[in-house]
Amino acid sequence: MVEVAFVDNAGVVRVKAVPLDRLPAVAATGVGASPCFETFGADDIGDVGRYLGGPDGDLRLVPDVRRLVPLAAVPGWAWAPADKFTQDGARFVACQRAFAARQVDAAHRVGLRLAMAFEHEWVLGADSDEFVPALHGPAYGQIRLEQVAGYASDLVAALRAQGLTVEQFHPEYASAQLELSVAPNDPVSAADDALLVRHTIRSVSHGHGRRASFAPSVDGVGVGSGAHLHFSVHDADGPAFHGGDGPLGMRPPGQAFLAGVLRELPALVAIGAGHPASFLRLRPSRWAGAWRCWGHETREAALRMITGVAGTEAQSANAELKCVDATANPYLLVGAVIAAGLAGVDADLRLPAPITGDPAALSEADRVPPLPATAAEAADALESSTVLAGALGPELHDAIITVRRGEHRRRADLGDADLAAATRWLW
């Protein structure tokens, strides 16, 4: 069997599956799927936007067979990401993977190339609807690692068998939390990689009698799980985050790109962490990046600049977007970050002074603005962003806002614990 997978605007991966012998036909003409999913929330409730939603119409999901891979942890199955087309063969106007590809092309037209990678944080629980931690011990501790050593070995082996390069694995801070990083890739492939990594983690977890959650919070208290996006920018002269006389050695296109992302951070929250559950995590003094600021190796800033070990800066300098989680459609996120950065390059923006320490501890005079604190605030920021509205196009822009506002409306009366319980197994 072959999974043909796409991600909706609520960050939920949806699939159709076909027998392997049908793959040639499906690769040519696709498999049917309703466009109603464009305005589905993570709770499987659909709203109707100005352009999309409702019972009408049909799409074709066409697998990208260049990314077809047998699933090492699910014998007898393979997986491929899908692009969306209309019945007449045209690209669907709201195809999220096509949006990411368009932004990559736009970057190429101005001489820029990007490399990206997602960090993956998840919580490992018992195979139960309740959250029962599957491991215990100090954060980052060897005691935790001992309890998941066999699980980790099987996971890394499965990922490597699927062509992914694992760079790091470790126990994290929150209860039963783990983290894994893979090597950077081009932006569309980095989003593909994110889907494949999470699918593999969930599958290996099931095989070990456990359950993995990528939700922003599984219990509504304490530190949650993010899905930080790392990115670097390059032009004909080399890495744009190194070799210049700008802040931390940035060259002009690198500084302008980062400034463009910084300017659009409130709107990017709606795409990268716009579900109500995201705001159980996106809080000050939790290293979640709840502030609209940037800094050098500053983990409270939404944009963290990483210059790397002395002597390796040309290869390792990158920026980390911290205020995002696994409720994001990764194609939307990589595309929106590129669009924001390109707008900064076009406007020749400059960065403000970096922050140090915890912004919550700054004096009132030095305080930096917080990012949106609710899904409704984030949706409003996205609605008012002319940069992202122009890049996304009216149909996709409106569909994302419709989804985020619908999710906010249906979850607004839930307390933190109930919200976490209702969403802990959705991603």
Residue pairs with C-beta under 8 A, 6 or more apart in sequence:
1 17
1 18
1 19
1 20
1 76
1 77
1 78
2 17
2 18
2 19
2 20
2 22
2 23
2 26
2 63
2 68
2 77
2 78
2 79
2 80
3 15
3 16
3 17
3 71
3 77
3 78
3 79
3 80
4 15
4 16
4 17
4 18
4 26
4 31
4 61
4 63
4 80
4 82
5 13
5 14
5 15
5 79
5 80
5 81
5 82
5 195
5 199
6 13
6 14
6 15
6 33
6 37
6 61
6 81
6 82
6 84
6 96
6 97
7 13
7 14
7 96
7 195
7 329
7 330
7 331
8 14
8 37
8 38
8 40
8 329
8 403
9 38
9 39
9 40
9 96
9 329
9 332
9 396
9 399
9 400
9 403
10 40
10 41
10 42
10 275
10 327
10 329
10 403
10 407
11 42
11 275
11 326
11 327
11 328
11 329
11 427
12 40
12 42
12 426
12 427
13 195
13 198
13 199
14 33
14 37
16 31
16 32
16 33
16 61
18 26
18 31
20 78
23 63
23 65
23 68
26 62
26 63
27 62
27 63
27 65
29 60
29 62
30 59
30 60
30 61
30 62
30 63
30 82
30 85
31 60
31 61
32 58
32 59
32 60
32 61
33 58
33 59
33 60
33 61
33 84
34 55
34 57
34 58
34 59
35 52
35 53
35 56
35 57
35 58
35 59
35 92
35 94
36 46
36 53
36 54
36 55
37 46
38 49
38 52
38 53
38 94
38 399
39 46
39 47
39 48
39 49
39 52
39 53
39 399
39 402
39 403
39 406
40 46
40 403
41 47
41 403
41 406
41 407
41 410
42 275
42 327
42 407
42 423
42 426
42 427
43 407
43 410
43 411
43 422
43 426
45 406
45 410
46 53
46 54
47 53
47 402
47 403
47 405
47 406
48 54
48 402
49 398
49 399
49 401
49 402
50 394
50 398
50 402
51 94
51 394
51 395
51 398
51 399
52 94
52 395
52 398
52 399
52 402
53 399
53 402
58 87
59 84
59 85
59 86
59 87
59 92
60 84
60 85
60 86
60 87
61 82
61 83
61 84
62 82
62 83
62 84
62 85
63 80
63 81
63 82
64 80
64 81
64 82
64 83
64 192
65 80
67 80
67 81
67 189
67 192
68 78
68 79
68 80
69 78
69 79
69 80
69 162
69 163
69 196
70 77
70 78
70 162
71 77
71 78
71 79
71 162
71 199
71 200
71 203
72 157
72 158
72 159
72 161
72 162
72 200
73 154
73 158
73 200
73 203
73 204
73 207
74 203
79 196
79 199
81 97
81 192
81 195
82 97
83 91
83 95
83 97
83 98
84 91
84 92
84 94
84 95
84 97
84 98
85 91
85 92
85 95
86 92
91 98
92 98
93 393
93 395
93 396
94 393
94 395
94 396
94 399
96 329
96 331
96 332
96 335
96 396
97 188
97 191
97 331
99 331
99 332
99 335
99 391
99 392
99 393
99 396
100 187
100 188
100 191
100 331
100 332
100 334
100 335
100 338
101 188
102 335
103 187
103 334
103 335
103 336
103 338
103 339
103 342
103 391
104 114
104 186
104 187
104 188
104 335
104 338
106 338
106 339
106 342
107 113
107 114
107 338
107 342
110 342
110 345
110 346
111 235
111 236
112 233
112 234
112 235
112 240
112 253
112 257
112 342
112 345
113 186
113 233
113 234
113 235
114 186
114 187
114 231
114 232
114 233
114 234
114 338
115 184
115 185
115 186
115 190
115 231
115 232
115 234
115 318
116 184
116 185
116 186
116 187
116 190
116 229
116 230
116 231
116 232
116 334
117 181
117 182
117 183
117 184
117 185
117 190
117 193
117 229
117 230
117 231
118 182
118 190
118 191
118 193
118 194
118 197
118 227
118 228
118 229
118 230
118 330
119 179
119 180
119 181
119 226
119 227
119 228
119 230
120 179
120 180
120 181
120 182
120 194
120 197
120 198
120 201
120 214
120 227
120 326
121 172
121 174
121 177
121 178
121 179
121 214
121 225
121 226
121 227
122 177
122 178
122 179
122 198
122 201
122 212
122 213
122 214
122 225
123 131
123 133
123 174
123 175
123 176
123 177
123 178
123 212
123 213
123 215
123 218
123 225
124 133
124 134
124 135
124 148
124 151
124 176
124 177
124 178
124 205
124 210
124 211
124 212
125 131
125 132
125 133
125 134
125 176
125 210
125 211
125 212
125 213
125 218
126 132
126 133
126 134
126 209
126 210
126 211
127 206
127 209
127 210
127 211
128 211
129 425
131 213
131 218
131 219
131 421
131 424
133 175
133 176
134 147
134 148
134 176
134 210
134 211
135 144
135 147
135 148
135 171
135 176
136 143
136 144
136 147
136 176
137 143
137 144
137 147
137 171
138 144
139 171
139 172
139 173
139 174
140 170
140 171
140 172
140 173
141 171
144 171
145 152
145 170
145 171
148 171
148 178
150 208
151 204
151 205
151 208
151 210
152 169
152 178
154 204
154 207
154 208
155 169
155 180
155 200
155 201
155 204
156 166
156 169
158 200
158 203
158 204
159 166
159 182
159 197
159 200
160 166
162 196
162 200
164 182
164 183
164 193
164 196
164 197
165 182
165 183
166 180
166 181
166 182
166 183
167 181
167 182
167 183
168 179
168 180
168 181
169 178
169 179
169 180
169 181
170 178
170 179
171 177
171 178
171 179
172 178
172 179
173 223
174 222
174 223
174 224
174 225
175 218
175 219
175 222
177 223
177 225
180 197
180 201
182 193
182 197
184 190
184 230
184 232
184 318
185 192
185 193
187 231
187 334
187 335
187 338
188 331
188 334
190 330
190 334
191 330
191 331
191 333
191 334
194 227
194 330
195 330
198 214
198 326
198 427
201 212
202 212
205 211
205 212
211 425
213 225
213 424
213 425
213 427
214 225
214 227
214 325
214 326
214 427
215 224
215 225
215 277
215 326
215 327
215 420
215 423
215 424
215 425
215 426
215 427
216 224
216 225
216 226
216 273
216 275
216 277
216 278
216 279
216 280
216 281
216 282
216 325
216 326
216 327
216 423
217 224
217 225
217 277
217 280
217 281
217 416
217 420
217 424
218 224
218 225
218 420
218 424
219 417
219 420
219 424
220 280
220 415
220 416
220 417
220 418
220 419
220 420
220 421
221 416
221 417
223 281
223 286
223 287
223 288
224 280
224 281
224 286
224 288
224 325
225 281
225 325
225 326
226 281
226 288
226 289
226 322
226 324
226 325
226 326
227 324
227 325
227 326
227 328
227 330
228 320
228 321
228 322
228 324
229 272
229 320
229 321
229 324
229 333
229 334
229 337
230 306
230 318
230 319
230 320
230 321
231 318
231 319
231 321
231 334
231 337
232 239
232 240
232 241
232 317
232 318
232 319
233 239
233 240
233 241
233 253
233 254
233 257
233 341
234 240
235 253
237 243
237 251
238 314
239 251
239 254
239 313
239 314
239 315
239 317
240 250
240 251
240 253
240 254
240 257
241 248
241 249
241 250
241 251
241 254
241 258
241 305
241 307
241 317
241 318
241 319
242 249
242 250
242 251
242 254
242 307
242 313
242 314
242 317
243 249
243 251
243 314
244 250
244 251
244 252
244 254
244 255
246 252
246 254
246 255
246 351
247 255
247 305
247 351
247 354
248 296
248 305
248 307
248 317
248 354
249 307
249 313
249 317
250 258
252 348
253 345
255 349
255 350
255 351
256 341
256 344
256 345
256 347
256 348
256 349
256 350
257 341
257 342
257 344
257 345
258 294
258 303
258 305
258 319
258 341
258 344
258 351
259 344
259 349
259 350
259 351
260 340
260 341
260 342
260 343
260 344
260 345
260 347
260 349
260 387
261 268
261 303
261 319
261 321
261 337
261 340
261 341
261 344
262 292
262 293
262 294
262 302
262 303
262 344
262 351
262 352
263 340
263 343
263 344
263 349
263 387
264 336
264 340
264 343
264 385
264 387
264 388
265 292
265 302
265 303
265 323
265 371
266 292
266 371
266 372
266 377
266 378
266 381
266 385
267 336
267 340
267 378
267 381
267 382
267 384
267 385
267 387
267 388
268 321
268 323
268 324
268 333
268 336
268 337
268 340
268 388
269 278
269 282
269 323
269 324
269 371
269 372
269 378
269 381
270 372
270 375
270 378
270 379
270 381
270 382
270 400
270 401
270 404
271 328
271 329
271 332
271 333
271 336
271 382
271 388
271 400
272 321
272 323
272 324
272 325
272 328
272 333
272 336
273 279
273 281
273 282
273 323
273 324
273 325
273 327
273 328
273 378
274 327
274 328
274 375
274 378
274 379
274 382
274 400
274 404
274 407
275 327
275 375
275 404
275 407
275 423
276 374
276 375
276 407
276 408
276 411
276 412
276 414
276 419
277 327
277 411
277 419
277 420
277 423
278 325
278 327
278 375
279 373
279 374
279 375
280 416
280 419
280 420
281 288
281 325
282 288
282 289
282 290
282 323
282 325
282 371
282 373
283 290
284 290
284 291
284 300
284 358
284 359
284 360
284 370
285 300
285 358
285 360
287 299
287 300
287 322
288 322
288 323
289 299
289 300
289 301
289 302
289 303
289 304
289 321
289 322
289 323
289 371
290 300
290 302
290 323
290 370
290 371
291 300
291 301
291 302
291 355
291 359
291 368
291 369
291 370
291 371
292 302
292 368
292 369
292 370
292 371
293 301
293 302
293 303
293 352
293 354
293 355
293 359
293 368
294 301
294 302
294 303
294 304
294 305
294 319
294 351
294 352
294 354
294 355
295 301
295 303
295 304
295 305
295 354
295 355
295 356
296 304
296 305
296 307
296 354
296 356
297 304
297 305
297 306
297 307
298 304
298 354
298 355
298 356
298 357
299 322
300 355
300 357
300 358
300 359
300 360
301 322
301 354
301 355
301 359
302 321
302 322
302 323
302 371
303 319
303 320
303 321
303 322
304 319
304 320
304 322
305 317
305 319
305 320
305 354
306 316
306 317
306 318
306 319
306 320
307 313
307 316
307 317
308 315
308 316
308 317
308 318
309 316
321 337
323 371
324 333
326 427
327 427
332 400
335 391
336 388
336 391
336 392
339 387
339 388
339 390
339 391
339 392
340 387
340 388
343 387
355 362
355 368
359 367
359 368
362 368
371 378
372 378
372 380
372 381
374 408
375 404
375 405
375 407
375 408
375 411
376 404
376 405
376 408
378 404
379 401
379 404
379 405
379 408
382 388
382 397
382 400
382 401
382 404
383 389
383 401
388 397
389 397
392 400
411 419
411 422
414 422
